[in-house]
């Protein structure tokens, strides 16, 4: 659906840029949209009715992926225990921080629910992300925390339409051998066609504290800074390939580093910790989904009822 909408949306731009090709543009975009419609019908009527398998990898394959793909020596059971411990420790810290915000609170969930209400209006979302990216960078410069590569350049822009169904916020680095150094921090706008309830759900996951933490993770000193330096590595292999276990680890480390440096208010710290909780939950859910028979709905309930993400 997103890709089909993207090609439909390009029609006006292409016709304006290439008026002599208007007829060919009209036909080509119509053919592309029809092809996506046909593929969707094929998936719904042919593939899905015949799909009887289980999505779970199973313990042997899951263990092999960890071992061969990530050089992780721990077993699924050991990883799950690690995730459960980090989860419990993070809940305890979130409860402690929540009490500093509201001493009468029973625990972090009720404080998180209130904090999420502090979010920008739909049309101000991108502007707030830009402000927080600039603030994070200025803080690092002021306190001389990290160096910055020559030509450091980052654009905070709306997520391309064809990516919006699977991305809320993300970083996309420039091609490894391109002299251009500009990276892109994508922020998905809230679709005004959605119901008021759905729009509010999306905005509650873009509350002020979440935006602050996401700016740190995706931009400074997270992905953009680390990958900008990585692009300057003299090794062609290291320019072209990275390891997500490191780049995501660096970005998560960056979140906690900013806490150690005193960057966050208590409300911002609480939401930063919620994303630490998400990471611990992912360990528990990955092992559960692939090796222990956990269902999709059980995983969703874990994230909504224990992590307190919006549905």
Buried (B, 14 or more C-beta within 10 A) or exposed (E): EBBBBBBBEBBEEBBEEEEEEEEEBEEBBEEBBEEBEEEEEEEEEEEEEEEEEEEBBEBEEBBEEBEEEEEBEEBBEEBBBBBBEBBEEBBEBBBEBBBEBBEEBEEBBBBBEBBBEEBBEBEEBBEBBBBBBBBBBEBBEEEEBBEBBEEBEBEBBEBBBBBBEEBBBBBBBBEBEEEEBBBBBBBBBBEEEEEEEBBBBBBBBBBBBBBBBBBBBBBBBBBBBBBBBBBEEEEEEEBEEBEEEEBBEBBBEBBEBBBEEEBBEBBBBBBBBBBBBBBBBBBBBBBBBBBEEBEEEEBEEBBEEBBBBEE
